[in-house]
Amino acid sequence: MARDSQVILTNMCLVENDQGQFVMQIRSPERYAWDGAALPGGDCVIIMTGA
């Protein structure tokens, strides 16, 4: 029996402020191969503002 397996590792980042709000990406099926709600990850750049 083999003891190794191929896997795909992903990176997720939960960005939350002091009020409990967090960043969530809603992926549209018209634009992406898979759709739904996701936490940003990978090469995501987030700009925090005072808004």
N, C-alpha and C positions, 0 to 999 in steps of 0.2 A: 504494500500500500504506500503510495507516494505521500510524502509529508510536506509538500510544497503546493502552493496554489497561486494562480495569478489573481491579483486584486487591483482595483482602481481606488486610489485614495483621493479624497476631496478636502478642500479647505473651506470652512464656514466661519464667518465673523459676525458675532452679535454686537451691534453698536446700540447702546442704551444711554439715555440721559438720566438725570436725577429725578425725573418725574415718571420714570418707567416706560417712556416711549422708546420704540426701537425701529430700526430700519428694516423694511421688508420689501423684497422685489416681487411684483406681480407679473409673471411671464405670460404674454399673450400667445395663443396658439397660432396666430397669423404670422408672428415674427420668429418664433423659436421652435426647435425640434421637439421640445417637451415644454409643457405649460404648467402653471400653478403658482403657488406661493413659495418663495425661497429666501433664505438668508443670503446676503451677498458674500462672495468669497473670491479667491484667486486674485486677479489683477484689478480688483475693485478699488476705486479712488473715491473717498468720501470727503466732501468739503463741509466743515461745520461752520455755521453762521450764527449770528445772534438773533435771527428771526424767530 
